[in-house]
Amino acid sequence: MRCFLLFVCTVTALIWTNESCGQSLFVASNGPSNTSEPITEFDGNGNDLGAFAQVVNPVALALRTDGHLFVAGNAGIGSSAPITEFSTNGGDLGAFAQVVNPVAIAFNSNDHLFVAGNAGSNSTAPITEFDGDGNDLGAFTQVVNPVAIAFNSNGHLFVAGNTSGQITEFDVNGNDLGTFATVSDPVAIAFGNNGHLFVAENTNGQITEFDVNGNDLGTFAFVSDPVAISFGDNGHLFVANNIGDEIIEFDVSGNNLGRFATVIDPTAIFAEIPEPSSALILSITAAVSIARRKRP
C-alpha cells in the first residue's frame, strides 16, 4: 500500500512520493533515441531502489491525486507519442492519451491533464487539455515553442516559450492575460510556497525569482546547467543540473545544501517535502500523515 503526495514535473523528470509514508523519489532519465529508459525510484536519503517502470524516451512526469504516475514519451518533432499511465505499484495501465511531440505535462486542480507539444523553433504549438478519462478537450491555448508549464494557486496556467523568452499567463478559461515575465532562455518554471514564480535559464545558469505581480526579484540561485526545478513543501528548491548529473538542493534563502542525488542526464525535477514535525492530510483513498525527510 503506497501513500503519497501530489507532484508534477515537466520534461524527463523527477518526482517525490511517499512509500509507506516514507519519502521516495522518482527520476526519469533520457538515453539514446527510441530506447526504453527506467523511471528509477530513490528513497528519502538518495538510495537507489531500482526501476519503478520503463518508458521509451521519457520526457515528462506528472502524478495525479490518486497516485497514478503519468509519463510522456517523445518520438521526435512531428511524431505522435503516448502519455502512459502507471498504477501506484508501477503497473502499466496503457496509453492515457496521445500527443504530437509532448514536452511538458501538468495536472490542474480538477485532475485534467494539460500537455504542451512542441512543433520546433518559432512554431506555434497547442497546450492540449484532457479530462479525467483521457478524452481530448481540444487546445486550451497555443504558444510559440512552449518548453514548460505550471499552474499557480489560482488555477492560472503559465507557459514558458523558449523562442521569445516570455512566460505567458492564461486564466482558467484559457484567456491570454499577457506576458507575466521575460527571461533570456527559459527551460523550466515552478511556483514557490510564497506564490513567487521561479524560472531556470539555461544559458546563464540563473534561477530567477518573480513576485506575484511579475516583478523581477533577481537571481535566487545559480547552477552550471539547470534543466529543471521544483519546490518541496518545506520551501526548498531542487534543481536538476545536467552537467553535474546531479540534483542540487537549496534552502528557502537560496543557500546551496549540496548534492541530494546523482542522476545520469537529468532533465526535469519535482519535489514536495513537508514541513518539519507537521502533517499534511490528503483525501485520496485514505487520510495519511507524512513526516518530513530529515537531512543528516
C-alpha positions, 0 to 999 in steps of 0.5 A, a space after each residue: 500500500 503506497 501513500 503519497 503526495 501530489 507532484 508534477 514535473 515537466 520534461 524527463 523528470 523527477 518526482 517525490 512520493 511517499 512509500 509507506 509514508 516514507 519519502 521516495 523519489 522518482 527520476 526519469 532519465 533520457 538515453 539514446 533515441 527510441 530506447 526504453 529508459 527506467 523511471 528509477 525510484 530513490 528513497 528519502 536519503 538518495 538510495 537507489 531502489 531500482 526501476 519503478 517502470 520503463 518508458 521509451 524516451 521519457 520526457 515528462 512526469 506528472 502524478 495525479 491525486 490518486 497516485 497514478 504516475 503519468 509519463 510522456 514519451 517523445 518520438 521526435 518533432 512531428 511524431 505522435 507519442 503516448 502519455 502512459 499511465 502507471 498504477 501506484 505499484 508501477 503497473 502499466 495501465 496503457 496509453 492515457 492519451 496521445 500527443 504530437 511531440 509532448 514536452 511538458 505535462 501538468 495536472 490542474 486542480 480538477 485532475 485534467 491533464 494539460 500537455 504542451 507539444 512542441 512543433 520546433 523553433 518559432 512554431 506555434 504549438 497547442 497546450 492540449 487539455 484532457 479530462 479525467 478519462 483521457 478524452 481530448 478537450 481540444 487546445 486550451 491555448 497555443 504558444 510559440 515553442 512552449 518548453 514548460 508549464 505550471 499552474 499557480 494557486 489560482 488555477 492560472 496556467 503559465 507557459 514558458 516559450 523558449 523562442 521569445 523568452 516570455 512566460 505567458 499567463 492564461 486564466 482558467 478559461 484559457 484567456 491570454 492575460 499577457 506576458 507575466 515575465 521575460 527571461 533570456 532562455 527559459 527551460 523550466 518554471 515552478 511556483 514557490 510556497 510564497 506564490 513567487 514564480 521561479 524560472 531556470 535559464 539555461 544559458 546563464 545558469 540563473 534561477 530567477 525569482 518573480 513576485 506575484 505581480 511579475 516583478 523581477 526579484 533577481 537571481 535566487 540561485 545559480 547552477 552550471 546547467 539547470 534543466 529543471 526545478 521544483 519546490 518541496 513543501 518545506 520551501 526548498 528548491 531542487 534543481 536538476 543540473 545536467 552537467 553535474 548529473 546531479 540534483 542540487 538542493 537549496 534552502 528557502 534563502 537560496 543557500 546551496 545544501 549540496 548534492 541530494 542525488 546523482 542522476 545520469 542526464 537529468 532533465 526535469 525535477 519535482 519535489 514536495 517535502 513537508 514541513 518539519 514535525 507537521 502533517 499534511 492530510 490528503 483525501 485520496 483513498 485514505 487520510 495519511 500523515 507524512 513526516 518530513 525527510 530529515 537531512 543528516 
